[in-house]
């Protein structure tokens, strides 16, 4: 039976409401696979600085939990990938040196992890940029009463952009995952491009644009991934 240390991260007071959801996700997952949660840790970290201040070195609770996992031979379990970190370098370091399990992606590969963290990091940078732009607009409006756009409208625009970024991020992640899975299915398969396309179509694989596979799309898939994806 695998022993787990549960790690929960909340980013702001508003997002503290997500703590119960994280606990429910982890407890349900561990119960279903027959593991045991031997410890729980919680950390508040904004992750808002894109220049390094929110890096792993400023995450003492996470560092302590990782070291405790190594000492006990336990696995750190996290509800979602982006609850661990939104930094590519930190995520790669943790995944390489410690045992980590994500409830939303239990069989995640290093390539998929890099994709998800890259999108999370980009989203964080976009949010920071939008927030700064909104603040600048608000300051300008305060000094110019003739501007029609009010502060509330600027904040609403930021929120709308945030939701669009999240939606686009999920779409890109889904497309990348579809490609990785399709390549894994045919990586060691012999035969022509037509035979590989037929195999993918028969087994329910679709392209990143949700279409059927053809020899040309299979060829592009192989060219894109054969030097970078390790399916071992």
MISEFI-655334 format. One record per residue (C-alpha): residue number from 1; chain; z, y, x. Coordinates in nm, 2 decimals, decimal comma. Each point is the difference from the previous one (the first is absolute). Layout:
// MISEFI-655334
TIFI	pos	unit	up	north	east
TIFI	NUM	A	Z	Y	X
...
This chain:
// MISEFI-655334
TIFI	pos	unit	up	north	east
TIFI	1	A	0,00	0,00	0,00
TIFI	2	A	-0,10	0,34	0,14
TIFI	3	A	0,27	0,27	0,03
TIFI	4	A	-0,10	0,35	-0,09
TIFI	5	A	0,13	0,35	0,07
TIFI	6	A	-0,12	0,23	-0,28
TIFI	7	A	-0,11	0,34	0,10
TIFI	8	A	-0,03	0,28	-0,26
TIFI	9	A	-0,15	0,34	0,07
TIFI	10	A	0,01	0,31	-0,23
TIFI	11	A	-0,18	0,31	0,10
TIFI	12	A	0,16	0,27	-0,21
TIFI	13	A	0,27	0,04	-0,26
TIFI	14	A	-0,27	-0,03	-0,27
TIFI	15	A	-0,12	-0,32	0,15
TIFI	16	A	0,35	-0,14	0,01
TIFI	17	A	-0,08	-0,13	-0,35
TIFI	18	A	-0,23	-0,25	0,18
TIFI	19	A	0,30	-0,17	0,17
TIFI	20	A	0,07	-0,23	-0,30
TIFI	21	A	-0,36	-0,09	-0,02
TIFI	22	A	-0,01	-0,10	0,37
TIFI	23	A	0,31	-0,21	-0,04
TIFI	24	A	-0,14	-0,18	-0,31
TIFI	25	A	-0,33	-0,07	0,18
TIFI	26	A	0,17	-0,14	0,31
TIFI	27	A	0,27	-0,20	-0,18
TIFI	28	A	-0,26	-0,16	-0,23
TIFI	29	A	-0,23	-0,08	0,29
TIFI	30	A	0,27	-0,16	0,21
TIFI	31	A	0,13	-0,20	-0,30
TIFI	32	A	-0,35	-0,14	-0,07
TIFI	33	A	-0,06	-0,12	0,36
TIFI	34	A	0,35	-0,14	0,04
TIFI	35	A	0,13	0,23	0,27
TIFI	36	A	0,33	0,18	0,03
TIFI	37	A	0,08	0,37	0,05
TIFI	38	A	0,28	0,02	0,25
TIFI	39	A	0,01	0,38	0,03
TIFI	40	A	-0,14	0,32	-0,16
TIFI	41	A	-0,06	0,34	0,16
TIFI	42	A	-0,12	0,33	-0,15
TIFI	43	A	-0,15	0,30	0,18
TIFI	44	A	-0,11	0,34	-0,11
TIFI	45	A	-0,30	0,13	0,20
TIFI	46	A	-0,25	0,25	-0,10
TIFI	47	A	-0,30	-0,11	0,21
TIFI	48	A	-0,14	0,35	-0,06
TIFI	49	A	-0,05	0,11	0,36
TIFI	50	A	-0,35	-0,11	0,12
TIFI	51	A	0,07	0,10	0,37
TIFI	52	A	0,27	-0,26	0,08
TIFI	53	A	0,34	0,13	-0,12
TIFI	54	A	0,01	-0,28	-0,26
TIFI	55	A	-0,08	-0,27	0,25
TIFI	56	A	0,19	-0,32	0,06
TIFI	57	A	0,23	0,16	0,25
TIFI	58	A	0,16	0,20	-0,28
TIFI	59	A	0,05	-0,30	-0,22
TIFI	60	A	0,34	-0,14	0,12
TIFI	61	A	0,06	-0,21	-0,30
TIFI	62	A	-0,34	-0,17	0,02
TIFI	63	A	0,04	-0,06	0,37
TIFI	64	A	0,35	-0,15	-0,06
TIFI	65	A	-0,13	-0,23	-0,27
TIFI	66	A	-0,29	-0,12	0,22
TIFI	67	A	0,23	-0,07	0,29
TIFI	68	A	0,24	-0,19	-0,23
TIFI	69	A	-0,29	-0,21	-0,12
TIFI	70	A	-0,09	-0,09	0,35
TIFI	71	A	0,37	-0,08	0,08
TIFI	72	A	0,04	-0,23	-0,30
TIFI	73	A	-0,35	-0,14	-0,01
TIFI	74	A	-0,05	0,16	-0,34
TIFI	75	A	-0,30	0,17	-0,16
TIFI	76	A	-0,01	0,37	-0,11
TIFI	77	A	-0,13	0,00	-0,36
TIFI	78	A	-0,15	0,32	-0,16
TIFI	79	A	-0,12	0,05	-0,35
TIFI	80	A	-0,32	0,18	0,10
TIFI	81	A	-0,19	0,06	0,32
TIFI	82	A	0,04	0,38	-0,02
TIFI	83	A	0,37	-0,03	-0,04
TIFI	84	A	0,03	-0,12	0,36
TIFI	85	A	-0,20	0,28	0,15
TIFI	86	A	-0,31	0,22	-0,04
TIFI	87	A	-0,07	0,02	0,37
TIFI	88	A	-0,26	-0,24	0,15
TIFI	89	A	0,15	-0,02	0,35
TIFI	90	A	0,35	-0,07	-0,14
TIFI	91	A	-0,12	-0,26	-0,24
TIFI	92	A	-0,20	-0,18	0,26
TIFI	93	A	0,30	0,00	0,24
TIFI	94	A	0,23	-0,14	-0,27
TIFI	95	A	-0,24	-0,26	-0,12
TIFI	96	A	-0,06	-0,13	0,35
TIFI	97	A	0,36	-0,01	0,12
TIFI	98	A	0,20	-0,10	-0,31
TIFI	99	A	-0,02	-0,23	-0,30
TIFI	100	A	-0,09	0,21	-0,30
TIFI	101	A	-0,10	-0,10	-0,35
TIFI	102	A	-0,15	0,22	-0,27
TIFI	103	A	0,04	-0,10	-0,36
TIFI	104	A	-0,33	0,17	-0,11
TIFI	105	A	-0,20	-0,16	0,29
TIFI	106	A	0,19	-0,31	0,12
TIFI	107	A	-0,30	-0,14	0,20
TIFI	108	A	-0,12	0,33	0,14
TIFI	109	A	-0,20	-0,02	0,33
TIFI	110	A	0,03	0,25	0,28
TIFI	111	A	-0,34	0,14	-0,10
TIFI	112	A	0,10	0,05	-0,36
TIFI	113	A	0,33	0,15	0,11
TIFI	114	A	-0,19	0,25	0,21
TIFI	115	A	-0,22	0,09	-0,29
TIFI	116	A	0,29	0,05	-0,24
TIFI	117	A	0,20	0,21	0,25
TIFI	118	A	-0,30	0,20	0,09
TIFI	119	A	-0,05	0,10	-0,36
TIFI	120	A	0,37	0,07	-0,05
TIFI	121	A	0,00	0,22	0,31
TIFI	122	A	-0,31	0,19	-0,12
TIFI	123	A	0,16	0,05	-0,34
TIFI	124	A	0,31	0,14	0,16
TIFI	125	A	-0,21	0,25	0,20
TIFI	126	A	-0,20	0,10	-0,31
TIFI	127	A	0,32	0,06	-0,20
TIFI	128	A	0,14	0,21	0,29
TIFI	129	A	-0,32	0,21	0,00
TIFI	130	A	-0,01	0,04	-0,38
TIFI	131	A	0,36	0,10	0,00
TIFI	132	A	-0,05	0,27	0,26
TIFI	133	A	-0,31	0,13	-0,18
TIFI	134	A	0,20	0,01	-0,33
TIFI	135	A	0,28	0,19	0,17
TIFI	136	A	-0,24	0,25	0,15
TIFI	137	A	-0,16	0,06	-0,34
TIFI	138	A	0,34	0,05	-0,15
TIFI	139	A	0,10	0,26	0,26
TIFI	140	A	-0,33	0,18	-0,05
TIFI	141	A	0,05	0,00	-0,38
TIFI	142	A	0,35	0,15	0,04
TIFI	143	A	-0,15	0,30	0,18
TIFI	144	A	-0,30	0,04	-0,23
TIFI	145	A	0,08	0,00	-0,38
TIFI	146	A	-0,37	0,03	-0,08
TIFI	147	A	-0,08	-0,36	0,10
TIFI	148	A	-0,04	-0,22	-0,30
TIFI	149	A	0,12	-0,32	0,16
TIFI	150	A	0,37	-0,04	-0,03
TIFI	151	A	0,24	-0,19	0,22
TIFI	152	A	0,04	-0,27	-0,27
TIFI	153	A	-0,38	-0,05	0,00
TIFI	154	A	0,00	-0,04	0,38
TIFI	155	A	0,27	-0,26	-0,01
TIFI	156	A	-0,18	-0,19	-0,28
TIFI	157	A	-0,31	0,01	0,22
TIFI	158	A	0,19	-0,16	0,29
TIFI	159	A	0,13	-0,27	-0,23
TIFI	160	A	-0,35	-0,07	-0,13
TIFI	161	A	-0,14	-0,02	0,36
TIFI	162	A	0,29	-0,24	0,09
TIFI	163	A	-0,09	-0,24	-0,28
TIFI	164	A	-0,37	0,01	0,09
TIFI	165	A	0,09	-0,08	0,36
TIFI	166	A	0,21	-0,30	-0,11
TIFI	167	A	-0,28	-0,12	-0,22
TIFI	168	A	-0,26	0,03	0,28
TIFI	169	A	0,24	-0,17	0,24
TIFI	170	A	0,04	-0,30	-0,22
TIFI	171	A	-0,38	-0,03	-0,06
TIFI	172	A	-0,07	0,01	0,38
TIFI	173	A	0,27	-0,26	0,06
TIFI	174	A	-0,13	-0,23	-0,27
TIFI	175	A	-0,35	0,03	0,15
TIFI	176	A	0,11	-0,07	0,35
TIFI	177	A	0,20	-0,30	-0,11
TIFI	178	A	-0,29	-0,14	-0,19
TIFI	179	A	-0,22	0,02	0,31
TIFI	180	A	0,27	-0,16	0,23
TIFI	181	A	0,05	-0,29	-0,24
TIFI	182	A	-0,37	-0,06	-0,04
TIFI	183	A	-0,05	0,00	0,38
TIFI	184	A	0,29	-0,24	0,05
TIFI	185	A	-0,16	-0,24	-0,25
TIFI	186	A	-0,33	-0,02	0,20
TIFI	187	A	0,11	0,07	0,35
TIFI	188	A	-0,03	-0,36	0,11
TIFI	189	A	-0,26	-0,11	-0,25
TIFI	190	A	-0,33	-0,13	0,13
TIFI	191	A	-0,32	0,07	-0,19
TIFI	192	A	-0,24	0,28	-0,08
TIFI	193	A	0,09	0,34	-0,13
TIFI	194	A	-0,13	-0,11	-0,34
TIFI	195	A	0,22	-0,30	0,00
TIFI	196	A	0,30	0,21	0,09
TIFI	197	A	-0,08	0,25	-0,27
TIFI	198	A	-0,03	-0,28	-0,26
TIFI	199	A	0,34	-0,14	0,12
TIFI	200	A	0,18	0,33	-0,05
TIFI	201	A	-0,16	0,06	-0,34
TIFI	202	A	0,09	-0,36	-0,12
TIFI	203	A	0,37	0,05	0,11
TIFI	204	A	0,05	0,34	-0,17
TIFI	205	A	-0,02	0,23	0,30
TIFI	206	A	-0,15	0,34	-0,06
TIFI	207	A	-0,11	0,28	0,23
TIFI	208	A	0,20	0,32	0,06
TIFI	209	A	-0,20	0,16	-0,29
TIFI	210	A	0,07	-0,29	-0,23
TIFI	211	A	-0,35	-0,15	0,02
TIFI	212	A	-0,14	-0,34	0,08
TIFI	213	A	-0,07	-0,10	0,36
TIFI	214	A	-0,36	-0,01	0,14
TIFI	215	A	-0,12	-0,10	0,35
TIFI	216	A	-0,02	0,36	0,11
TIFI	217	A	0,35	0,08	-0,11
TIFI	218	A	0,14	-0,31	0,16
TIFI	219	A	-0,18	0,10	0,32
TIFI	220	A	0,16	0,35	-0,01
TIFI	221	A	0,34	-0,16	-0,06
TIFI	222	A	-0,03	-0,23	0,30
TIFI	223	A	-0,12	0,29	0,22
TIFI	224	A	0,30	0,21	-0,11
TIFI	225	A	0,28	-0,25	0,05
TIFI	226	A	-0,09	-0,29	0,24
TIFI	227	A	0,12	0,19	0,30
TIFI	228	A	0,31	0,15	-0,15
TIFI	229	A	0,15	-0,25	-0,25
TIFI	230	A	0,22	-0,29	0,13
TIFI	231	A	0,05	-0,25	-0,29
TIFI	232	A	0,21	-0,24	0,21
